[in-house]
Amino acid sequence: MTALRVMLAIAQRGSTTAAAESINLSQSAVSKQLLKLESQLGGQVFARLPSGMVPTRLGRIYIEQARIAIKAMDDAAFQARQLQPDPNTLRLKLLPIFGDRWLLPRVQEFNQKNPSIDIQYTTFSTQNPGDQPDGFFRFGPGPFPDEDALYLFGRDVWLVCAPSYLARQGNPQTLEQLARCNIFEHPGTPLHWSDLVRWHGQPELRAQNIARFDYYTLVLRAAISGQGLALVPPQLVEAEFAAGQLVNPGGIGYASDIGYWFTMPLDRKPSPALRLFRGWLQGISQTDGDGGR
């Protein structure tokens, strides 16, 4: 590898002296590495000209392949380093609505208690092992294959709306009455009117008007602004309930089999920071998780 790096440095700089400076070796060491490489290859890699060292035909062939080989080895080394947990850095994959409405209002407590831990958030991940987060916030039924999963909340789902909307509709309190109201849903989030009425044993009860939004934040915003009703885990709208901006008419809701989770890959040893963060999550989820109305 050293000889290949020497060859690439000479090709870029045009002399052994300039190459030595760029890769932190002596000029003598660079020359020895080059001679050793040329001996192994059975020919000159560079033509020594007054204007500088120019790759020969043999040299051009090996230089092109050396660039590919060194880049591949550098990428592999980077990915291997990334697999080793940094004791003071956490990379977490975050669901935007979950982060905005539940995690970020609480995580300041963790940050204050653990100022040396740097938490970095992302909303996507790739198949590249070096780019994988340390932990994942997920929304689904669980459990998750090959992951240690901690359930947080979400299985308790409420039907909510603004008090002003409820008053305009004549204060409906039963499923039959609420079916005549506007219902807001997100097609990609499985919290739907059909799930609610099925759980209550009335699968044939259809809502008269269901509007769907591509973003779940818009579903919540439409309900908060007094335009209709939405199904939501109450932990995502705690501030609105506390401020009286949302109510749960008739105490109606249902038990879903889907919730929010924090997961860690089983094929990687968690860092002390990750274990500490998981323990903190477990503590606040027991306090703030699913509970009674």
VMD Tcl script that draws the C-alpha trace (Angstrom):
set ca {
  {0.00 0.00 0.00}
  {2.85 2.39 0.76}
  {4.40 1.77 -2.64}
  {1.06 2.36 -4.36}
  {0.56 5.63 -2.48}
  {4.10 6.67 -3.47}
  {3.31 5.92 -7.12}
  {0.13 8.00 -7.02}
  {1.90 10.89 -5.27}
  {4.65 10.98 -7.88}
  {2.06 10.84 -10.68}
  {0.29 13.82 -9.14}
  {3.35 15.90 -8.19}
  {5.82 14.94 -10.94}
  {8.87 14.31 -8.72}
  {10.00 12.19 -5.78}
  {10.80 15.31 -3.74}
  {7.31 16.81 -4.09}
  {5.73 13.42 -3.56}
  {7.68 12.92 -0.34}
  {6.38 16.20 1.05}
  {2.77 15.33 0.22}
  {2.78 11.93 1.96}
  {5.11 12.65 4.89}
  {8.02 10.46 3.81}
  {11.64 11.29 3.10}
  {12.77 11.66 -0.51}
  {15.03 8.66 -0.01}
  {12.16 6.50 1.26}
  {10.01 7.50 -1.72}
  {12.77 6.60 -4.17}
  {13.31 3.22 -2.49}
  {9.58 2.43 -2.59}
  {9.44 3.32 -6.28}
  {12.46 1.18 -7.16}
  {10.99 -1.72 -5.20}
  {7.68 -1.38 -7.04}
  {9.34 -1.20 -10.47}
  {11.37 -4.30 -9.62}
  {8.20 -6.18 -8.71}
  {6.39 -5.02 -11.86}
  {9.34 -5.76 -14.12}
  {9.55 -2.35 -15.79}
  {9.67 1.39 -15.33}
  {6.56 3.06 -13.97}
  {7.85 6.57 -14.76}
  {10.06 8.00 -17.49}
  {12.62 10.36 -15.92}
  {12.51 13.48 -18.07}
  {14.04 16.94 -17.53}
  {10.52 18.33 -17.11}
  {9.69 15.78 -14.43}
  {8.57 12.18 -14.01}
  {5.93 11.08 -16.50}
  {4.04 7.75 -16.28}
  {5.01 5.15 -18.85}
  {2.43 2.93 -20.52}
  {3.03 0.36 -17.79}
  {2.74 3.10 -15.20}
  {-0.56 4.39 -16.54}
  {-2.08 0.92 -16.29}
  {-1.02 0.47 -12.66}
  {-1.78 4.05 -11.62}
  {-5.41 3.71 -12.79}
  {-5.88 0.47 -10.87}
  {-4.00 1.76 -7.83}
  {-6.44 4.66 -7.50}
  {-9.34 2.19 -7.47}
  {-7.61 -0.16 -4.99}
  {-6.60 2.56 -2.54}
  {-10.03 4.18 -2.62}
  {-11.63 0.78 -1.95}
  {-9.29 0.15 1.00}
  {-9.86 3.65 2.39}
  {-13.63 3.18 2.14}
  {-13.40 -0.19 3.87}
  {-11.26 1.27 6.66}
  {-13.73 4.12 7.13}
  {-16.68 1.74 7.32}
  {-14.83 -0.49 9.79}
  {-14.10 2.52 12.00}
  {-17.74 3.53 11.85}
  {-18.76 0.12 13.17}
  {-16.84 0.82 16.34}
  {-19.13 2.83 18.63}
  {-17.87 6.29 19.51}
  {-18.25 6.51 23.29}
  {-19.38 10.13 23.12}
  {-21.46 10.27 19.93}
  {-24.94 8.89 19.21}
  {-26.38 8.75 15.71}
  {-30.14 8.27 15.85}
  {-32.67 7.79 13.06}
  {-35.64 9.95 13.93}
  {-39.25 10.05 12.74}
  {-40.02 13.76 12.15}
  {-43.46 13.88 13.83}
  {-42.16 11.83 16.78}
  {-39.08 14.01 17.16}
  {-40.98 17.28 16.93}
  {-43.82 16.40 19.30}
  {-42.35 13.94 21.81}
  {-38.58 13.51 21.84}
  {-37.17 17.02 21.39}
  {-39.27 18.59 24.16}
  {-37.84 15.96 26.54}
  {-34.29 15.29 25.37}
  {-32.97 18.51 26.87}
  {-33.11 16.74 30.23}
  {-30.78 14.01 28.92}
  {-28.45 16.59 27.35}
  {-28.18 18.54 30.59}
  {-27.35 15.41 32.58}
  {-24.89 14.12 29.95}
  {-23.19 17.16 28.35}
  {-20.28 15.08 27.00}
  {-22.58 13.02 24.74}
  {-23.19 14.44 21.27}
  {-26.51 13.30 19.75}
  {-26.80 13.53 15.98}
  {-30.16 13.00 14.27}
  {-31.03 11.81 10.79}
  {-34.32 11.00 9.09}
  {-32.87 8.45 6.65}
  {-30.36 5.60 6.53}
  {-28.58 3.68 3.78}
  {-27.43 0.09 3.31}
  {-23.82 1.23 3.78}
  {-22.67 -0.26 7.13}
  {-20.57 2.81 7.84}
  {-23.59 5.10 7.55}
  {-25.92 3.14 9.83}
  {-27.31 4.95 12.90}
  {-26.63 3.56 16.36}
  {-30.34 3.51 17.23}
  {-33.67 3.80 15.43}
  {-37.02 5.28 16.40}
  {-39.67 3.21 14.64}
  {-43.45 3.20 14.25}
  {-44.90 -0.24 13.75}
  {-46.30 -3.38 15.38}
  {-42.97 -4.80 16.57}
  {-41.00 -6.81 17.35}
  {-38.33 -6.03 14.76}
  {-36.04 -8.79 13.39}
  {-32.40 -8.60 14.52}
  {-33.06 -5.60 16.76}
  {-33.41 -5.05 20.49}
  {-36.70 -3.12 20.71}
  {-37.95 -0.92 23.55}
  {-41.65 -0.04 23.35}
  {-42.30 3.64 24.13}
  {-45.99 4.45 23.51}
  {-48.64 4.70 20.79}
  {-50.94 1.73 21.19}
  {-53.48 3.86 23.02}
  {-55.17 5.98 20.30}
  {-57.69 8.76 20.91}
  {-60.17 10.51 18.65}
  {-59.52 14.23 19.13}
  {-60.77 17.59 17.92}
  {-60.90 21.25 18.93}
  {-63.63 22.25 21.42}
  {-64.89 24.86 18.94}
  {-65.45 22.20 16.26}
  {-67.25 19.95 18.74}
  {-69.55 22.81 19.74}
  {-70.39 23.63 16.10}
  {-71.41 20.00 15.54}
  {-73.78 19.98 18.51}
  {-71.38 18.29 20.96}
  {-71.49 14.73 19.52}
  {-70.35 12.05 21.99}
  {-71.10 8.68 20.34}
  {-69.53 6.91 17.38}
  {-72.76 7.24 15.41}
  {-72.85 10.99 15.99}
  {-69.13 11.46 15.30}
  {-69.43 9.54 12.02}
  {-71.21 12.61 10.62}
  {-68.17 14.82 11.31}
  {-65.05 15.49 9.23}
  {-62.41 12.81 9.80}
  {-58.76 13.46 8.88}
  {-56.34 10.63 8.05}
  {-52.85 10.09 6.70}
  {-52.79 7.25 4.12}
  {-49.36 6.04 5.23}
  {-50.14 6.04 8.96}
  {-52.38 3.12 10.00}
  {-54.59 5.09 12.39}
  {-57.89 5.13 10.53}
  {-61.60 5.41 11.23}
  {-62.03 1.84 9.98}
  {-59.66 0.61 12.73}
  {-61.61 2.54 15.35}
  {-65.06 1.22 14.46}
  {-63.76 -2.32 13.96}
  {-62.31 -2.28 17.47}
  {-65.69 -1.09 18.80}
  {-67.49 -3.91 16.98}
  {-69.15 -1.64 14.40}
  {-67.13 -2.21 11.21}
  {-70.10 -1.24 9.02}
  {-70.24 2.30 10.50}
  {-68.77 4.56 7.83}
  {-67.69 8.15 8.27}
  {-69.53 10.52 5.93}
  {-66.49 12.63 5.12}
  {-62.86 11.42 5.32}
  {-60.13 13.78 4.10}
  {-56.57 12.48 3.68}
  {-53.33 14.46 3.91}
  {-49.91 13.34 2.71}
  {-48.29 14.64 5.92}
  {-49.39 13.55 9.37}
  {-48.48 17.00 10.71}
  {-51.29 18.39 8.53}
  {-53.74 15.88 10.00}
  {-52.92 17.19 13.47}
  {-52.93 20.82 12.35}
  {-56.36 20.46 10.76}
  {-57.77 18.98 13.97}
  {-56.13 21.59 16.21}
  {-57.43 24.44 14.03}
  {-61.02 23.25 14.45}
  {-61.73 21.65 11.07}
  {-62.49 18.06 12.13}
  {-61.32 15.00 14.06}
  {-58.15 12.94 13.98}
  {-56.93 9.71 15.54}
  {-53.70 10.21 17.42}
  {-51.67 8.81 20.33}
  {-52.28 11.42 23.05}
  {-48.54 11.73 23.79}
  {-48.13 13.57 20.46}
  {-50.61 16.29 21.42}
  {-49.97 16.71 25.15}
  {-49.39 20.46 24.87}
  {-52.67 20.97 23.02}
  {-54.61 18.96 25.62}
  {-52.99 20.90 28.44}
  {-53.87 24.20 26.76}
  {-57.46 23.13 26.09}
  {-56.95 23.23 22.32}
  {-57.99 19.59 21.92}
  {-60.55 17.35 23.60}
  {-61.43 13.66 23.38}
  {-65.21 13.55 22.72}
  {-66.99 10.77 24.55}
  {-63.63 9.41 25.72}
  {-63.60 7.48 22.43}
  {-60.47 5.71 21.25}
  {-59.12 2.23 20.66}
  {-56.19 -0.05 21.41}
  {-53.92 -0.29 18.37}
  {-51.31 -2.97 17.76}
  {-48.93 -0.30 16.43}
  {-46.71 1.98 18.48}
  {-43.46 3.91 18.72}
  {-40.29 1.99 19.55}
  {-36.59 2.55 20.05}
  {-34.44 -0.20 18.56}
  {-30.76 -1.11 18.49}
  {-29.11 -3.61 16.07}
  {-28.28 -6.90 17.78}
  {-25.15 -7.40 15.65}
  {-23.39 -4.38 17.20}
  {-22.26 -3.93 20.78}
  {-23.95 -0.79 22.12}
  {-21.66 1.97 23.35}
  {-21.94 3.18 26.97}
  {-23.63 6.34 25.62}
  {-26.21 4.29 23.74}
  {-26.97 2.15 26.80}
  {-27.32 5.31 28.88}
  {-29.70 6.86 26.35}
  {-31.81 3.70 26.15}
  {-32.08 3.60 29.93}
  {-33.19 7.22 29.99}
  {-35.81 6.50 27.30}
  {-37.10 3.55 29.27}
  {-37.51 5.70 32.36}
  {-39.46 8.50 30.69}
  {-41.59 6.09 28.64}
  {-42.74 4.44 31.88}
  {-43.73 7.87 33.15}
  {-45.13 9.37 29.94}
  {-46.24 6.25 28.09}
  {-49.73 4.84 27.52}
  {-52.07 5.60 30.37}
  {-55.67 6.31 31.18}
  {-57.66 9.29 30.01}
}
mol new
graphics top color blue
foreach p $ca { graphics top sphere $p radius 0.5 }
foreach p [lrange $ca 0 end-1] q [lrange $ca 1 end] { graphics top cylinder $p $q radius 0.2 }
display resetview
